[in-house]
Amino acid sequence: MVTNTSGKKKTAVARVTVREGEGRVRINSQPVELVEPASSRLKMLEPFRIAGDELRDGIDVEVHVEGGGVSGQANAVRTAIARGIVQHTNDAELRDAYMEFDRSLLVNDVRQSEPKKWGGPGARARYQKSYR
């Protein structure tokens, strides 16, 4: 059985395919062990730590991620993998464990950066005004 899911964070989008296999996790066609920085790798593998390593041995996870930065991509991959595992195993207890640990494992973070406006250096900040 093959399961396709996706995850988003800011402008990063991760698409995941979960299928029966022998525990391979590939991010953009390269093994997850080669992903740098290490903090991103740990973030991406969080769903497996919560679910248990025996679950990882039975499935292959293929991830394609694009857009955003390093942290946004790591969070998008994390969400997509967790959703894929829950959908593939159809396990309500695992879904509850993910929700209890961190809701963003299963629910996309819809927050986006606000666009810059005229009259200032950023979205909200304004240029200083001098009277003297």
C-alpha positions as CSV (number, residue, x, y, z in Angstrom):
1,M,0.0,0.0,0.0
2,V,1.3,3.5,-0.9
3,T,0.3,6.6,1.0
4,N,0.9,10.2,-0.2
5,T,0.8,13.2,2.1
6,S,2.1,16.7,2.4
7,G,3.2,19.2,5.0
8,K,3.7,23.0,4.9
9,K,5.5,25.6,6.9
10,K,5.9,29.2,5.7
11,T,6.8,28.8,2.0
12,A,8.2,25.3,2.3
13,V,6.2,22.4,0.9
14,A,7.1,18.7,1.6
15,R,5.5,15.8,-0.3
16,V,5.9,12.3,1.2
17,T,5.3,8.8,-0.2
18,V,5.1,6.1,2.4
19,R,5.3,2.4,1.4
20,E,6.2,-1.0,2.8
21,G,9.9,-1.5,2.9
22,E,13.0,-1.9,5.0
23,G,13.4,1.4,6.8
24,R,14.8,3.8,4.2
25,V,14.2,7.5,4.6
26,R,15.2,9.7,1.7
27,I,15.0,13.5,1.5
28,N,15.2,14.8,-2.1
29,S,16.7,11.5,-3.3
30,Q,19.4,11.4,-0.6
31,P,19.5,9.4,2.7
32,V,18.3,11.4,5.7
33,E,21.7,10.7,7.4
34,L,23.3,13.1,4.9
35,V,21.0,16.0,5.7
36,E,22.8,19.0,7.2
37,P,22.5,20.7,9.7
38,A,22.1,18.0,12.3
39,S,19.4,20.0,14.1
40,S,17.2,19.7,10.9
41,R,17.9,16.0,10.7
42,L,16.7,15.5,14.3
43,K,13.6,17.6,13.6
44,M,12.8,15.5,10.5
45,L,13.1,12.2,12.4
46,E,11.0,13.3,15.4
47,P,7.9,11.3,14.2
48,F,10.0,8.1,14.2
49,R,11.3,8.7,17.8
50,I,7.7,9.1,19.1
51,A,6.3,6.1,17.1
52,G,9.3,3.8,17.9
53,D,12.1,2.5,15.8
54,E,10.4,-0.9,15.1
55,L,7.8,1.0,13.0
56,R,10.6,2.6,10.9
57,D,12.0,-0.8,10.0
58,G,8.8,-1.7,8.2
59,I,8.3,1.3,5.9
60,D,10.2,3.3,3.3
61,V,9.7,7.1,3.2
62,E,10.4,9.2,0.1
63,V,10.3,13.0,0.6
64,H,10.4,15.8,-1.9
65,V,10.7,19.2,-0.3
66,E,11.0,22.7,-1.9
67,G,10.8,26.4,-1.0
68,G,11.6,28.2,2.2
69,G,14.7,27.9,4.3
70,V,16.4,25.1,6.3
71,S,14.2,25.4,9.4
72,G,10.9,25.7,7.4
73,Q,11.8,22.7,5.2
74,A,12.6,20.6,8.3
75,N,9.2,21.5,9.9
76,A,7.4,20.8,6.7
77,V,9.1,17.4,6.3
78,R,8.3,16.5,9.9
79,T,4.6,17.3,9.5
80,A,4.4,15.4,6.2
81,I,6.2,12.3,7.6
82,A,4.0,12.2,10.7
83,R,0.8,12.5,8.6
84,G,2.0,9.8,6.2
85,I,2.8,7.4,9.1
86,V,-0.6,7.9,10.7
87,Q,-2.4,7.5,7.4
88,H,-0.3,4.4,6.4
89,T,-0.7,2.6,9.8
90,N,-4.3,3.9,10.5
91,D,-3.4,4.0,14.2
92,A,-5.5,6.2,16.4
93,E,-3.2,5.8,19.4
94,L,-0.2,7.0,17.4
95,R,-2.2,10.0,16.2
96,D,-3.1,10.9,19.8
97,A,0.5,10.5,20.8
98,Y,1.6,12.9,18.1
99,M,-1.1,15.4,19.0
100,E,-0.1,15.2,22.7
101,F,3.6,15.8,21.9
102,D,3.1,18.6,19.4
103,R,0.0,19.6,17.4
104,S,2.1,20.9,14.5
105,L,3.2,17.3,13.8
106,L,-0.2,16.7,12.2
107,V,-1.5,20.2,11.5
108,N,0.1,22.7,9.1
109,D,1.3,26.0,10.6
110,V,-0.6,28.5,8.5
111,R,1.3,31.6,9.7
112,Q,3.0,33.5,6.9
113,S,5.4,36.5,7.0
114,E,3.6,39.7,6.4
115,P,4.5,41.6,3.2
116,K,6.5,44.8,3.4
117,K,4.6,48.1,3.0
118,W,5.7,51.5,1.8
119,G,6.7,54.2,4.4
120,G,9.0,52.0,6.4
121,P,11.9,49.4,6.4
122,G,9.6,46.4,7.1
123,A,6.0,45.2,7.4
124,R,5.2,47.2,10.6
125,A,8.1,49.4,11.4
126,R,8.0,53.0,10.1
127,Y,10.9,55.4,9.2
128,Q,11.7,57.9,12.1
129,K,10.4,61.4,11.8
130,S,12.4,64.4,13.1
131,Y,10.9,67.7,14.0
132,R,14.2,69.5,14.8
